[in-house]
Amino acid sequence: MSESKNPVNNSSSGLERAGGNGDLVQSDRFPDPGVPEHKPRLTDVDPKAAKRAERTVAILFGISCLGTIASLVAYFAVRPDGTVEGTRLSTQLLGIGLGVSLLGIAVAAIHWAKALMSNHEYIDERHPTATSPENREVAVAALQQGANDSGIARRGVLKGAVVSALALFPLTIAVPLVSSVGGDWNVSSFRHTLWTKGRRLAYDPSGRLIKAADLTIGSVAHVIPDVPEEERQTEEWITEKAKAVVLLVRLDPADLKSDHREGASYQGIVAYSKICTHVGCPVALYEQQTHHLLCPCHQSTFDISDGAKVVFGPAKRPLPQLPITVDDEGYLVAEDDFDEPIGPSYWERLK
């Protein structure tokens, strides 16, 4: 028997089976469901509810303004004092102020749109785009209609609240930027760190000294210079520590492809700056099998077994290496400072 080639109509689903391949194709017989019946909101029918919603939006914008002011006060009143606790407190207060400022604007805008702006359904059929004067007039009229629907023209309180919130918020970014102009631009300070010949390596943050015998193959340690306790209490310590942080890794000496700096490692133990040479993020994600060190910010990848050379990502230079050896007591010590300035490139670099 020959198979019928006539399409079979499936009226219940609105689909047609075309040909003998069994494929379903869309039928043109679907009815247009139209726009659902409009259901007014409480604020559309109750002027008191609309007024309450307007007050709520204004209060939210006011909270945003307070958040902006609070962040500015925190910036000037709670400055980092050189300690970890002081820097953490300053950063947290700034973050809270910025968060409240942005959250106030966002929640106010959402509540305004849901409770006060027009929620009528509009149908705009698509036509070929043109740039005729008539179309431009229609676009301008649509924009004007949107402005009218927002109700901002007839709600003076909201207009003042949104303008105040949006005008104040940029100050949270502009003031710190402007106040930093004229600060310490001595880029030569990046040429030298606390590391000097004979300075011992210590675990971060405990400050416990490190012996080479403590490290097994595959061990990774976050390292800072060993300095007297009274020096750690100074305002300069946190800045100097940030420049001198080191990642210490012990490899099988047979896995070292190059030392990057002749004699700078000790029995497979290598030490490199944790500051990425791209934009200065902390490089601390170590993959033991490949000996790759990853920067989490922009995925620059360095090969610890090959002089911390760049194998992937936007960084252009290897990580600076700290030459190390051991002293008479078996503690790891620096033989000198880093072999080149730490951190990203800058205009006065000689290398």
VEXDREN-2710 file (C-alpha; in Angstrom, 1 decimal):
% VEXDREN-2710
k/r/px/py/pz
1/MET/0.0/0.0/0.0
2/SER/1.2/3.4/-0.8
3/GLU/1.6/5.9/2.0
4/SER/-0.7/9.0/1.8
5/LYS/1.1/12.3/1.2
6/ASN/-1.8/14.5/2.3
7/PRO/-1.2/16.6/5.4
8/VAL/-3.2/15.5/8.4
9/ASN/-4.8/18.4/10.3
10/ASN/-4.6/18.2/14.1
11/SER/-7.2/20.8/15.0
12/SER/-6.9/20.2/18.7
13/SER/-3.3/21.3/18.9
14/GLY/-3.2/23.8/16.1
15/LEU/-0.4/21.8/14.4
16/GLU/-0.3/20.1/10.9
17/ARG/1.7/17.0/10.0
18/ALA/3.2/17.7/6.7
19/GLY/4.4/15.0/4.3
20/GLY/5.6/11.6/5.1
21/ASN/8.5/12.6/7.4
22/GLY/6.2/13.2/10.4
23/ASP/7.5/16.7/11.1
24/LEU/5.1/19.1/12.8
25/VAL/4.8/22.6/11.4
26/GLN/3.1/25.6/12.8
27/SER/-0.4/26.3/11.5
28/ASP/-1.7/29.8/10.8
29/ARG/-5.0/28.9/12.5
30/PHE/-4.1/29.9/16.0
31/PRO/-6.5/32.5/17.3
32/ASP/-5.0/35.7/18.6
33/PRO/-5.4/35.5/22.4
34/GLY/-5.4/39.2/22.7
35/VAL/-4.4/41.3/25.7
36/PRO/-5.6/40.0/29.1
37/GLU/-8.2/42.0/30.9
38/HIS/-6.6/44.9/32.7
39/LYS/-6.7/44.6/36.5
40/PRO/-6.2/48.0/38.2
41/ARG/-3.9/48.2/41.2
42/LEU/-4.9/49.6/44.5
43/THR/-2.9/52.7/43.8
44/ASP/-4.9/53.2/40.6
45/VAL/-8.3/53.3/42.4
46/ASP/-7.4/54.6/45.9
47/PRO/-5.8/58.0/46.0
48/LYS/-4.7/57.4/49.6
49/ALA/-2.9/54.3/48.6
50/ALA/-1.2/56.2/45.8
51/LYS/-0.2/58.9/48.3
52/ARG/1.3/56.2/50.6
53/ALA/3.2/54.7/47.8
54/GLU/4.6/58.1/46.8
55/ARG/5.7/58.8/50.4
56/THR/7.4/55.4/50.5
57/VAL/9.3/56.1/47.3
58/ALA/10.3/59.5/48.6
59/ILE/11.5/57.9/51.9
60/LEU/13.6/55.3/50.0
61/PHE/15.3/58.1/48.0
62/GLY/15.9/59.9/51.3
63/ILE/17.5/56.8/52.7
64/SER/19.8/56.8/49.6
65/CYS/20.8/60.4/50.3
66/LEU/21.6/59.5/53.9
67/GLY/23.7/56.6/52.8
68/THR/25.7/58.9/50.5
69/ILE/26.2/61.4/53.3
70/ALA/27.2/58.6/55.7
71/SER/29.8/57.3/53.3
72/LEU/31.3/60.7/52.9
73/VAL/31.4/61.2/56.7
74/ALA/33.0/57.8/57.0
75/TYR/35.6/58.6/54.4
76/PHE/36.8/61.8/56.2
77/ALA/36.1/60.8/59.8
78/VAL/37.3/57.2/59.9
79/ARG/40.5/57.1/57.9
80/PRO/42.8/54.0/57.9
81/ASP/45.3/54.4/60.8
82/GLY/47.9/51.9/59.4
83/THR/46.5/48.9/61.3
84/VAL/44.6/46.0/59.8
85/GLU/41.6/46.8/62.1
86/GLY/41.5/50.4/61.2
87/THR/41.7/49.7/57.5
88/ARG/39.0/47.1/57.8
89/LEU/36.7/49.4/59.8
90/SER/37.1/52.3/57.3
91/THR/36.5/49.9/54.3
92/GLN/33.4/48.4/56.0
93/LEU/31.8/51.8/56.8
94/LEU/32.5/53.0/53.2
95/GLY/30.9/49.8/51.8
96/ILE/27.9/50.1/54.0
97/GLY/27.3/53.7/53.0
98/LEU/27.7/53.0/49.3
99/GLY/25.4/49.9/49.6
100/VAL/22.6/51.8/51.4
101/SER/22.9/54.6/48.8
102/LEU/22.6/52.3/45.8
103/LEU/20.0/50.0/47.4
104/GLY/17.8/53.0/48.2
105/ILE/17.9/54.2/44.6
106/ALA/17.2/50.7/43.2
107/VAL/14.3/49.8/45.6
108/ALA/12.7/53.3/45.2
109/ALA/12.9/52.9/41.4
110/ILE/11.3/49.5/41.5
111/HIS/8.6/50.5/43.9
112/TRP/7.8/53.6/41.8
113/ALA/7.5/51.5/38.6
114/LYS/5.3/48.9/40.2
115/ALA/3.0/51.1/42.3
116/LEU/2.8/54.5/40.5
117/MET/3.8/54.3/36.9
118/SER/1.3/53.3/34.3
119/ASN/0.7/49.6/34.0
120/HIS/-1.5/49.6/31.0
121/GLU/-0.7/47.2/28.2
122/TYR/0.4/48.7/24.9
123/ILE/0.6/47.0/21.6
124/ASP/3.1/48.5/19.1
125/GLU/3.3/46.6/15.8
126/ARG/6.7/46.3/14.3
127/HIS/7.3/47.9/10.9
128/PRO/10.4/48.4/8.9
129/THR/12.6/51.0/10.6
130/ALA/12.8/54.3/8.9
131/THR/14.2/57.8/9.7
132/SER/11.4/59.8/8.3
133/PRO/10.2/63.0/10.1
134/GLU/6.9/61.2/10.9
135/ASN/8.7/58.4/12.7
136/ARG/10.8/60.8/14.7
137/GLU/7.7/62.6/15.7
138/VAL/6.2/59.3/16.8
139/ALA/9.3/58.4/18.8
140/VAL/9.3/61.8/20.6
141/ALA/5.6/61.4/21.3
142/ALA/6.3/57.9/22.8
143/LEU/9.0/59.3/25.0
144/GLN/6.7/62.1/26.1
145/GLN/4.0/59.6/26.9
146/GLY/6.5/57.6/29.0
147/ALA/7.4/60.7/30.9
148/ASN/3.8/61.4/31.5
149/ASP/3.1/57.8/32.6
150/SER/5.9/58.0/35.2
151/GLY/4.0/60.8/36.9
152/ILE/7.1/62.7/37.7
153/ALA/5.8/66.0/36.4
154/ARG/2.9/66.1/38.8
155/ARG/4.7/64.6/41.8
156/GLY/7.0/67.3/43.0
157/VAL/8.2/65.4/46.1
158/LEU/9.3/62.4/44.0
159/LYS/11.0/64.7/41.5
160/GLY/13.0/66.4/44.3
161/ALA/13.8/63.0/45.9
162/VAL/15.1/61.3/42.8
163/VAL/17.1/64.3/41.7
164/SER/18.7/64.6/45.2
165/ALA/19.6/60.9/45.4
166/LEU/21.0/60.8/41.9
167/ALA/22.9/64.0/42.3
168/LEU/24.4/63.0/45.7
169/PHE/25.5/59.5/44.8
170/PRO/28.3/60.4/42.4
171/LEU/30.0/62.2/45.3
172/THR/30.8/58.9/46.9
173/ILE/33.1/58.2/44.0
174/ALA/34.2/61.7/43.1
175/VAL/35.2/62.9/46.6
176/PRO/37.7/60.1/47.2
177/LEU/39.2/60.5/43.7
178/VAL/39.5/64.3/44.0
179/SER/40.9/64.1/47.6
180/SER/43.6/61.6/46.4
181/VAL/45.0/64.2/43.9
182/GLY/48.3/65.5/45.3
183/GLY/48.8/62.3/47.3
184/ASP/51.9/60.1/47.4
185/TRP/52.9/59.6/43.7
186/ASN/56.4/58.5/44.5
187/VAL/56.4/55.4/42.3
188/SER/60.1/54.8/43.1
189/SER/58.8/53.4/46.5
190/PHE/57.9/50.2/44.6
191/ARG/61.5/49.6/43.7
192/HIS/62.3/48.5/47.2
193/THR/60.6/46.5/49.9
194/LEU/61.3/45.3/53.5
195/TRP/63.3/42.3/52.2
196/THR/67.0/42.7/52.8
197/LYS/69.9/40.3/53.0
198/GLY/69.5/38.0/56.0
199/ARG/65.9/38.9/56.8
200/ARG/64.0/35.7/57.8
201/LEU/60.8/34.5/56.2
202/ALA/57.7/34.2/58.4
203/TYR/54.2/32.8/58.0
204/ASP/51.4/35.3/57.3
205/PRO/49.7/36.3/59.5
206/SER/51.1/34.5/62.5
207/GLY/54.7/35.7/62.1
208/ARG/56.1/32.2/62.9
209/LEU/59.5/31.7/61.3
210/ILE/59.9/29.1/58.6
211/LYS/62.5/26.4/58.4
212/ALA/63.3/24.7/55.1
213/ALA/62.8/21.3/56.8
214/ASP/59.2/22.3/57.6
215/LEU/58.2/22.3/53.9
216/THR/57.5/19.2/52.0
217/ILE/57.2/18.9/48.2
218/GLY/54.0/20.6/47.2
219/SER/53.8/22.8/50.3
220/VAL/52.6/26.4/49.8
221/ALA/53.0/29.2/52.3
222/HIS/52.0/32.8/52.4
223/VAL/55.0/34.7/53.7
224/ILE/55.8/38.1/55.2
225/PRO/59.2/39.5/56.4
226/ASP/60.1/38.9/60.0
227/VAL/60.1/42.3/61.7
228/PRO/60.2/43.3/65.4
229/GLU/56.8/43.4/67.1
230/GLU/57.0/47.2/67.7
231/GLU/57.5/47.8/64.0
232/ARG/54.3/45.9/63.3
233/GLN/52.4/48.5/65.4
234/THR/53.5/51.4/63.2
235/GLU/51.3/53.0/60.5
236/GLU/53.9/52.2/57.8
237/TRP/53.8/48.4/58.5
238/ILE/50.6/47.6/56.6
239/THR/51.8/49.5/53.5
240/GLU/55.2/47.9/53.6
241/LYS/53.7/44.5/54.3
242/ALA/51.4/44.8/51.3
243/LYS/54.5/45.4/49.0
244/ALA/56.5/42.5/50.5
245/VAL/54.0/39.6/50.5
246/VAL/55.4/36.5/49.0
247/LEU/54.1/33.0/48.0
248/LEU/56.5/30.3/48.9
249/VAL/56.3/26.9/47.1
250/ARG/58.4/23.8/47.4
251/LEU/58.9/21.8/44.2
252/ASP/60.8/18.7/43.3
253/PRO/64.1/20.2/42.1
254/ALA/63.8/18.1/39.0
255/ASP/60.6/20.0/38.1
256/LEU/62.4/23.4/38.0
257/LYS/62.8/24.3/34.3
258/SER/64.6/27.5/35.2
259/ASP/65.4/29.4/38.3
260/HIS/64.7/32.8/36.8
261/ARG/67.5/34.1/39.0
262/GLU/70.6/31.9/39.3
263/GLY/70.9/30.4/42.7
264/ALA/67.7/32.1/44.0
265/SER/66.0/29.0/45.1
266/TYR/66.9/26.5/47.8
267/GLN/66.5/22.8/47.3
268/GLY/63.4/23.4/45.1
269/ILE/61.9/26.1/47.4
270/VAL/61.0/29.2/45.3
271/ALA/59.6/32.5/46.5
272/TYR/57.7/35.0/44.3
273/SER/55.9/38.2/44.8
274/LYS/52.1/37.7/45.3
275/ILE/51.4/41.0/43.5
276/CYS/50.2/40.4/39.9
277/THR/52.2/42.3/37.3
278/HIS/49.0/43.1/35.5
279/VAL/47.0/45.4/37.8
280/GLY/48.3/44.4/41.2
281/CYS/45.7/41.8/42.4
282/PRO/46.9/39.1/44.9
283/VAL/48.1/36.0/43.0
284/ALA/47.6/33.1/45.4
285/LEU/45.7/30.3/43.6
286/TYR/48.3/27.5/43.1
287/GLU/47.7/24.4/41.1
288/GLN/50.0/21.7/42.3
289/GLN/50.0/19.4/39.3
290/THR/50.8/22.0/36.7
291/HIS/52.8/24.3/39.0
292/HIS/50.6/27.2/37.7
293/LEU/49.8/30.2/39.8
294/LEU/46.5/32.0/38.9
295/CYS/45.5/35.6/39.4
296/PRO/41.7/35.5/40.2
297/CYS/41.1/39.0/38.9
298/HIS/41.9/38.6/35.2
299/GLN/43.2/35.0/35.0
300/SER/46.8/35.8/34.4
301/THR/48.6/32.5/34.9
302/PHE/52.3/32.1/35.9
303/ASP/54.5/29.0/35.7
304/ILE/56.3/28.7/39.1
305/SER/58.5/25.9/37.7
306/ASP/59.7/28.2/34.9
307/GLY/60.6/31.4/36.6
308/ALA/57.0/32.5/37.1
309/LYS/56.8/33.3/33.4
310/VAL/53.3/34.2/32.0
311/VAL/51.6/31.3/30.3
312/PHE/48.2/32.9/29.9
313/GLY/46.4/36.2/30.4
314/PRO/47.0/39.9/30.2
315/ALA/50.1/40.1/32.4
316/LYS/53.2/40.9/30.4
317/ARG/56.0/40.2/32.9
318/PRO/56.9/37.3/35.2
319/LEU/56.4/37.7/38.9
320/PRO/59.4/39.2/40.7
321/GLN/61.4/36.6/42.5
322/LEU/62.8/36.8/46.0
323/PRO/66.2/35.1/46.3
324/ILE/66.3/32.8/49.3
325/THR/68.7/30.6/51.2
326/VAL/69.0/29.2/54.8
327/ASP/70.9/30.6/57.8
328/ASP/73.0/28.7/60.3
329/GLU/69.8/27.6/62.2
330/GLY/68.1/26.3/59.1
331/TYR/65.6/29.2/58.8
332/LEU/64.7/30.5/55.4
333/VAL/66.2/34.0/54.8
334/ALA/66.2/36.4/51.9
335/GLU/69.5/37.0/50.1
336/ASP/68.4/40.3/48.8
337/ASP/65.3/42.3/47.7
338/PHE/63.1/41.3/44.7
339/ASP/65.0/41.2/41.5
340/GLU/62.8/44.0/40.0
341/PRO/60.1/46.4/41.2
342/ILE/57.0/44.6/42.3
343/GLY/53.5/45.1/40.9
344/PRO/52.1/46.5/37.6
345/SER/54.1/48.4/35.1
346/TYR/54.4/52.2/35.5
347/TRP/55.8/55.0/33.5
348/GLU/59.1/55.3/35.4
349/ARG/60.1/51.6/35.2
350/LEU/63.5/51.0/33.8
351/LYS/62.7/47.3/33.0
END
